[in-house]
C-alpha cells in the first residue's frame, strides 16, 4: 500500500513539474498568450503639383497578432490606411481635411479593387486570406514566405487567394510578432484591431512658410474575453508629415523612414515637457494597462475633463495627454474583436 501511494505521489510530482516547464497559465486558468501590434508607414507615394494637384500620401500597413507559448501565430488581423491629401500648384490644400479617413477594412467593397482583380477579390478579402495563411507560423516562417520577382506570393496556395504585393504584409506581420508581449491575454480570447486617422493639423503654404499635409493616426490591438472585457491592449500612433512650397513642390524627404511613437520611444521628445516626466509611449502603455478589465462601453464612458484629459485621479497620475484619441481607438478595436 505504501509503495502504491509513493508511486502516485511520484507521478503527481512529475506531472506538476512538466506542467510548470510547459505552457504558462493566466490567473483564471487559460494559457497565457502574447499580443502584438505592428505598423509600417511610407510617404514615398507623394508627388509634386503640376498640371494636376500634388499628393501627400501616408500609406500605413497595420497588423495585430496573438502568439502562443510555442511562438506560433494564433490569430492575425491586417488593415491599411491610405491617407491622401491633395494640394494645388499654388500650395493650397484641396482636400477637405475635416473629413474622416476610412481604412481599407472599413471601406470594404467601396475600395474598388474587385473589378480589377484577376481573382475578383477585394483588398480586404485578400488581406484576410494572408492573415489566415500566417496562422500557425513562427516569426522566421513569416519572414521566409516566398515572394516572386513581381513582389507577389510565390506560394501557389497563397497566390490563389492573394494577388496583391505581399512584401508589406510580410513586413508588418513580422513587426507585430516581434513586438508581441504578455499583456494579459489568454487562449480563447478574441483579437481586435482599430485605426483612426485625422488630417486637421494640415495647412496651406504661405509667405510665412511651407504648407503641411499631416496624417495623424492612432492604432490599437486588443483582446477580449467571452464577457467582452478587454484582457490585453497595445496602443501606438504615427505622424506622417509632408511639407510643400507655395509652388506646390514637396520639400520633405519622402523616402525618409516614418517611425511610430512606440518606435521613437524617448526620441519623440515629450518627457521634458511632461508634468509627470513621462514620455508618450509610457503614457500610452499606462492607458493600455488601465483599460484591461473594461468593456468597450466602459472605455467609451470614461471620465474626461474640459481640457480633454482624464477625469480619473488614479489614471491622471500616469497619463496627462489628451485621452479621447486613446478611448476612441481602444473602443473601436474592442468592438472589432471577433
N, C-alpha and C positions, 0 to 999 in steps of 0.2 A: 504493500500500500504506500509506504514511504517513497519507494522508488518511482511509483506511478505519479505521485504528487510532485516529486522532484522533476520528473520529465515534463510534466505540464507547465511547471513554473519556468523551466529552461526554455521551452518552446515559446512561452509568452514573452520572455525576455528577448529572445531572438527576433520575434515579430515586432516588438516595440522598437528595437534598435534599427531594424530595416526600415520601419516607418519613419523614424527620426532622420535617417540618412536619405530618404527618398523625397517625395513631394512635400513642400511646406503647406501648412493649412492656415486659413484665416481664422479669426476668432469664433465665427459661427460654424466652423467645420468644413467649409468648402476649400478647395485648393486655391492657394494664393496665386494670382497671375499678374503680369505686368501690363501697364497701359502706356502707350507711346503716341506722340504727336510729331509730325514732320512737315516742314514747309520748304518748298523750293520756289524762289521768285526771280523773275527776269524782267528787265525793261528793254531788252535788246530789239524788240519788235517796234520800237518807237521810230517815227520818221519826221523829217522837216516838213513845214508847209511849203506849198508851191502853187501849182495850178489847182490843187486840191488842198483841203485843210491838213495840217500836220496832225500827228497822232502820238500821244503819250500813252503807252500801253504797259500796264503792270500785269504780268501773267504769273499767277501763283498756282502751283500744284500743292494739294493738301492731302495728307494721309493720317488716319488714326488706326492703331493696331492694338490687339491684346496678344500677349506672348506667354506661353506656358513655361513651366519649370524645365522643360526639355529644350527651351529656346526656339520652339517652333511657333509660327503664327497661328493663333486660334481664330481670330477674326480680323477683317480689314475693311475699312471704308475709304473711298477715294473721291475727291472732288477737285474742281479747278475754278479759280476766279479770274476771269479775263476782263480787266477793267480798262476800258478805252475812253480816253479824254482827248477831245479834238480842240485844236486852236488854229486861228487863221494866220495868213502871212503878215498880218499887222500885229500879231502877238495877242490876239483876243480869244478868250475861251469861247467855243461854240457848242460845247456840251452842257446840258443842264446839270450842274454839279450838286444840286439839291436832290436830284433823283436818286433812287436806290439802285444798287447793282446786285443782280442775282448771280449765283454760281451756276455752273453747268448742270449740277444735280437738281437745282431749283428750277432751271429753265426747262428741263426735260426735253420734250419734242420741239419746243419753241426754239431751241438752239439751232435746229435746221440742218443737221448733218445727215440724217437718214436718207434723204433723196440722192445725195452724192455718194453714199456708202455702197461699196460693191457687195456688201452682205446685208444691206438695208437695216443697219443697226445705228441707233442714235449714240452720241458720245457717252451719255450716262450708262447706256446698256453695255458698251464696250469697257468702260471703266469698271463697272460691276463685275464683268467677266474676268478682268485682270485681277481684281480683288479676290475673287473666288479662286483663281488659279494659284495665288500665293499662299493660300491657307495650307498649313502643314509643312511649310518650308521654313528653313532657318535663314538667318541673315546672309550667310555665304551662298546658299542656294538661290536666294533672290538676286544677289549680285551676279550670279552665274547664269541667269536666264539668257538664252540665246537671242541676239539682236542681229539682223542681217544688214547688208550694206545700205539699205534704204532706211534703216532705223526702225524697222518693223520686226514683229515677232518671228524668230527663226524656228520656233517650235510649231509643228503642224497643227497640233490640237489647239494651241493658243491662237494661232493665226486664223483659225476657222471662226473665231468669235471676236477677235481684236485685230483690226486692220490699221488703226492709228499708230503713230510713232510711240514706242513704249519706253524710250530712254528716260523720260521724266518720271514715268510711273515707277520704273525700277529705282531711280534715284530717291524719290520721295518716300517710297515704302521702306527702302534701306535706312533712310534717315530716321523714320518713325520707329523702326525696330531698334536702332542704335540708341534712341532716346528713351526707350521703354524702361519704366521704373515700377517698383512695387508701391503703389499709391493707395492700396486698399481693395482693389478689385478681386473677385473670386470667380472660379469656374461657374459657368451658367449665367453670368451677368451679360446684359445686352450692351453693345457698343454704339455710341452715337458721335457724330461729327457735326460741328456747326461753324459757319463762316459768315461774317458781315463786313462789308466794305463801304466806306464813305469817301467823298472827294470834296467836302465842303470847305477845306482849307486852301483849295486851289485859287489862283488869282491871275489876272491879266498881266502881261508885261507892260511896263511904262517907262517914263523918263527916269523914274526912281530906281528901277532895277528890272531884272528878268522876271518873266512870268513863272508860275509854278503849277504843275499838274501833280497833285498828290493823291495817291491811293493809300488810304489808311485802313488796314484790315486787322480784325481780331479773329482768333481761331480758338476752338476748344474741342477736346476729346473727352468724353465722359463714359462711364459705365454705370448702369442702373441695375438694381436687383428686381426680384419678382414683384416687389411692392412699389416699384418705380422710384425708389430712393437712390440717390447718387452714391456710388461706392468708391469712385475714384474720379479725379478731374485733373486735366492739364490745360493750361492756358498759354497762348502766345499771341504776338502781334507783329506786324511788319509795316514799315512806312516806305513806300516806293515813290521817290520824288524825281520828276523830270522837269528841268528848267528850260525855258525858251526865251529868245530875244524878241524885241519889237518887230523884227523882220520874220518871225516865225521859224527861226533856226534854233535847234536844240543845242544847249550849252552844257548839258550834263554828259558824263561818260556813260553811255547806255550799255557798255559792256562790263561795267563795274558790278561786283557781287552785291546783292541785296540781302543782308542778313536780318533775321528776325531778332526781336528784342531778347528772346531767350538765348540766342546765339551770341549776341553782343555782350550779354552779361554786364559787367561794370563799365564797359566801354560805351554803353548808352548814355551814361553821364547824369543820371538823376540823383544819385546818392548825396552829392554835395548840396543840392537844393532841397533835399527832403527834410521835413521837420522831424522825422524819426530815424534819419540816417540809413534808409533802406532803398536799394536800387529797385528799378521797375520789376525785374524778374523775381525779386524776393517778395514784393508786394503781390504780384500775380500768383505766386506759389502759395502765399498765405491765404489769399482769397479762395484759391482752388481747394485748399485743405478745409477751409471753413464751410464750404457748401456740401461736403461729404455728409450724408445722412439726411439731406433735404430732397424734396421733390422739385420738379420744375416749377410748380405753382408756388412753392415756398421760396424759391430763389426769386421768382418774379415779384413776390410780395415783400422782399427785404426792405428795411427802412433806409431811406435816402434823404439827406437834409437839403436845404435850399441851395447849397453850394455844389450839390451833385455828389457829395461824399457820403460814406456810410453813416447811418444814424445809430449804429450799434457800437457801444463803447469798447467792447472787447475787440471787435474787428478793427476799429479805428486805431487801436494801439499798434497794428501791424500793416494797415492799409490806409494810406492817406490820399491816394489818387482817386479820380472820379470812378465810381463803381458801376455806373449804368452800363457801360460797354461790357464789363465783365458779366453782369447779371444777364444782359440780353443774349450774349453768346453762349453762356452755360445753359440758359433756359432752352435755346434753340437746339444745342447738342443733346440735351436730355430728352427733348421732345422727339428728336430724330432717332433716338436709340431704338433699334428693332432687333 
